């Protein structure tokens, strides 16, 4: 069943989002729906896995039905069901996988298990024609990695986070300063008010490696806050909640630091792989306008192209899963109904 014009249903439930999308190679994204749980988890300062999966159980059928109100296609027209099955929160992955396998089995449709990270790696292709070979920087709350991408489905991990991901650093440092979850957008807002100036010169680590480490940066900011009498470690209390200028300076210094780390890794990779034609920046952190500008400017100076998906496709979504499902279906790379979650 190799057909370049399959209609693919993509299902994404690896963390707290629940996403469905229809994709056909000749049409692109036909329809999509997404339910985000940010407001549900905000008061906890992060994602609560059990709450995430229970909410997905409540929403998954409703969203599936809603998807087909946005198109003239029906589920009968779908050829293949592509389902995220790794990596992610086990309970959340199981919701999407069980739902997808059930509807596919009941209607005699093919299934394909999709690596969530592969979905992000190729999310730029939903809107751009990206040349090969290129570098892909994926950055979110759960992962920060650098890949060499040579074709659809063909990629090599060059560098990975050794501890905290970049988005996790934003969230944790934001939490230290009583900022709402997720930390990235509010940190960018404060940093913009300080005109993206580097006031405190936080450490940039692992200069000669393509791997990432943000745990040390998080610790450096914590002890800087303590030294500045801005944080009481024993009471776990931020002491300058009313000092907007101070928060702007910390946020700005942090964002510039992470931008420098990203740029440093890209420059190092380009020196090792001089045949690279482009850089893509994907994942939740790619919604950050400052970071996108930094990397775009870097690529311009290096005379290579730069691509990033729109914010809709930076966060977890069903469209990127359907896209990967499309090129796998074209190659006949189907899975059996023994498909399970893996991490």
Order of alpha helices (4+ residues) and beta strands (2+ residues): beta-beta-beta-alpha-alpha-beta-alpha-beta-alpha-beta-beta-beta-alpha-alpha-alpha-beta-beta-alpha-beta-alpha-beta-alpha-alpha
